[in-house]
């Protein structure tokens, strides 16, 4: 059962409050008796609208409701799917939020405060069509997919403004010439020593050593499977990457790697999901489980991560997001209790409770603006 949307206009800002039946959201938002701040959580996505991009924030409260607010990014979206992971991210301390503006070639920074988001800067992305971001305090890197593609770095100042880092722009595997290789995601490793980038069209993984915030030229490695897409690092530094297999039916997979700034070695190659178009990846807070969304199967698959970084398929359909839902981005709340999946086909977010054995229990859904991309949670 979906809720009512109450719309209020406050000057130039629009406040949208989504009100739900309590039984639907009780599990989605946490125990009904929960009242402490740590039992609340926030979820962020963005509209990616070509007429003006906005970050949409949802707050789950102890009353079993979600309040929704929209804040302009100061830039333009692309008006279409980005085919990436990491379009909206939070800093590790949850004090800052960053979003791409793919239509205006910009990146926006927000201060995250108790009262909501405050836009602190909008800056050129250092390329065209930014699609993915990663942050390791105080450095922010952006992946630009337009033209021949590149990565570019910024330093976050204390006041929330961004300063471009001279010498940080580096090409993708094509050396900065020719067509873009279809990158999907950029991310720092947990220690901030290097960056990783996946390339869908070339089936390559790029890594960039980072010294004092400046990325060095890339090293390139073949992906274990076809169409490497979204990925995540576990707390031990193992890298888990989804492989969409060009969208072939039931042929997608995940692979895991040991990687540092100088080497990349396969641990578990091409562990099948038995689903279609595995694209986005998150890892549980305890690093025991990995999850991917299967866009073509409207499902979420679960994997166990061994202490050596090996992968074992637990359940090809650990979570079902609904017929035609086409799940894309995912996020896990800071306390690790809930997994959220953004569904491009139905313009909803599905909320799942993460069980101790890695299984998922669907707790509810909430509507989001059509065309929304990116997902972050705290």
C-alpha positions, 0 to 999 in steps of 0.5 A, a space after each residue: 500500500 502506498 501513501 499520500 503525498 502532501 505538498 507544501 510550498 515554502 517560498 521557492 522551496 517545495 516540501 513533500 511529505 510522504 505519509 504511510 500506513 504504519 504497518 508498512 513502514 514499521 520494519 522499514 524504519 526500524 522497531 516501532 518503539 525506537 525513539 533514539 536518533 541512532 534508530 533513525 536514518 536518512 536516504 538520499 537520491 537525486 532527480 537528475 532532471 535536465 530542467 534542474 537537478 535536485 537531491 531528494 532526502 527521506 527521513 525515517 522517524 520513530 513514528 513510522 513515517 518518511 518525510 521527504 524534502 528536495 534541495 536544488 543542486 544548482 546544476 542540471 541533470 542529464 534527464 536519462 539514466 547514467 549507467 553508473 554507481 556513485 552518483 550521490 555519495 556521503 563522506 565517511 563521517 556523514 557531514 558532507 554529501 556530493 552529487 553529480 550534475 551530468 547535464 551541466 558538467 558540474 559537481 555539487 557539495 552539501 553540508 549535512 546538518 540536523 535541519 537538512 542539506 545546505 548547498 556549499 558549492 557547485 564546481 566544474 567537474 573537470 570533464 564532461 558528463 560526470 557520473 560517479 564520485 568517491 571521497 576520502 577525506 579531504 579528497 573528492 574524485 569524479 569520473 567523467 564519462 563524456 568525450 574520451 573520459 577522465 578522472 579529476 580530483 578536488 580538495 574539500 575545504 572546511 567551509 564546504 567549498 571544493 578546490 580543483 587539484 592541479 595535476 590530478 586529471 588522468 585519462 581512462 584506459 584509452 589514454 585520453 584519445 578516442 571514444 569513451 570506454 563506457 566507465 561505470 564507477 570510481 572509488 577509493 580503496 578503504 585506506 585512500 591509497 588508490 582509486 579503481 575505475 570499471 570500464 564496461 565497453 573495454 572489460 577493463 579495470 583501471 587503478 590509480 595510485 594516489 600520492 598526497 591527493 594526486 592521482 598517478 597515471 592508470 594501470 589497466 587490468 582485464 576484468 574476470 568477467 564481461 561488462 564490469 560495472 558496479 563494485 565495492 571494497 570490503 573492510 579488508 580491502 578486497 574488491 567485489 565487482 559485478 559483471 553484467 555480461 552484456 545483458 545476456 539472460 541469466 549470465 551475470 556474475 560477481 568476481 572478487 580481487 586482491 588489489 593495491 596501488 601496484 597489482 590486481 589479482 583475481 580471487 573468485 572469478 565469475 561467480 554466477 548470479 543466475 540472473 540478468 544484468 548484475 550492475 550495482 554492488 554493496 557490502 554489508 557493514 560486517 563485510 560478510 555479505 555482498 549484494 548486487 541488483 539484477 536490473 534485468 531480473 528485478 532481483 537482488 542476489 546475495 553472496 558470502 565473502 570469505 576471510 580470503 575474499 572468496 565469493 559464494 552465491 547464497 541466494 540468487 533472489 535474496 530480494 525481489 523488488 517487483 515485476 518490472 521494477 528494474 533495480 539499479 542503485 543500492 545503499 546500506 544504512 550506517 547501522 547495517 540493519 537496512 538495505 535500500 534499492 532504487 527501482 528505475 522501472 517503478 520509480 520506488 525505493 524498496 527497503 529490506 531488513 538485513 538478517 544475521 544470515 545475510 538474507 533479506 526481508 522486504 519491509 516496504 516501498 516509497 515513491 521517488 521522482 521519475 528518473 531518479 538515480 544515485 542512492 546513499 544512506 546514513 
